[in-house]
Amino acid sequence: MSSHGRKKLTIVLLEASLELVPPNLQKHSVILRTARCHGIRPSEVLLDKSIHYRAMRGLEKSWKRGRPDIVHTSLLILLDSMLNAKGLLSIYLHTIEDKVYEVSSETRIPRSYERFKGLMAQLLRHDKVPPDSPNPLIKLAYRSLNDFTRQHGKLILLSERGKPANTTSVIREALTKSRPIGIGMFPHGDFENYVIQNSSSTYSLAGGLSLKAWSIVCRIVCSAENMLGLTY
């Protein structure tokens, strides 16, 4: 079936655990070791809990921070999908610093986790990658989630605390009402209040169970492709 005339599904990866090492941690031995290893300044290091766990002790809301792997896996699923290949997917990346980046459908995320972290650190420093390109593959699109929803409509939020719903009905609502679907990109805790305030409805696809973010992403992609008649 042709993709002509079909509505795009918009996915927002919310509160992504992507940030450069904050100033109060930059002198920690673990951070300094990472910086020396990669030949960069401590301020250019992407926070990664698997490496920087000792440095992150006592860091505010540490349970939601330092997990670039969640975004990495989720972006690989989205960008490699038939939905994306057919031009029926829009992807936005919202960080815990409340910036919203637009991800081009032509972006090819590095399979290597270390290379991906380097790319994300570059993005956070320059607000676009490649930093010197007039047509970047990922770029800052909105200064806040509030600015994003003013333009695209309030989110359909997916949360274990939401109303039970099946994936097909959520996608149908998103396409019919032109609403973006928001999926949390943090390992523990709940959405911040401002995210909830920028949502029109909240659903759970797992009956209150806590599923990994990439599992939710996969379910959304597969269901959307089936609904739209896309076949491999």
C-alpha positions, 0 to 999 in steps of 0.5 A: 500500500502507498504511504501517500495521504497517511498521517504521520505518527509522532513519538516523543522520547520524554525526559531522556537521561542525557546530560553532560556531567554537571559542574559539581561532579567534574572533579571526581576521580571517575569523571577525570578518568573518563575524560582522560581516556577519551581525550576530552574535558570533564565538562564534555563527558556524557553522564553514564551511571554504568561508569559514573555510579560512585560520582553520582552518589548523592546527586539529585534525582540520581535514579532518573539520570545517567542512562543514555542506553535507554535512548540508544536502544529506543532510537535504533528501533524507531529509526530502523522501522518500516514506519520510518522508512515509509516516511510515516514517523516523526521523532522528537527527543526531550531531555531532562533539561527540558529541551526538545530535539528533532531527529531526522528520519535519515539519521543513522544512529551508531550501533556502538554505544560508545560512539552514540554517547560521543554523538549525544555529548556533541548534540548537547554541546552544540544543539545540533549534529553535525555541528557545522552542518546547515542540514543537521540530522538532529537539531534543537527544535523547541526550548521547552516541552511547553513550546512543543505542545503549543505547536503539536498538541498535548501528549498522549502519555504512556505510563504504568499509572495510566488508564489501561488501554490496548496499543491499537486504540492508543495509536488510533487516537494519536492519528485521529486527533493528531496527538504525539505519543510520549514515552518516558526514557528514564529507568525509575520514578514518575514524570515531572509535573510539567510533563503531565500538565502537557498531556491530554491523556495517560494510558498504560499498555501493560495493565499497571506493570512496569515495562522497559521503555524500548519494549513500549517503543517496539509495541507502538512501532509494530502495532502502527505498522500493522494498522497502516498495512506496512509489510516487510 
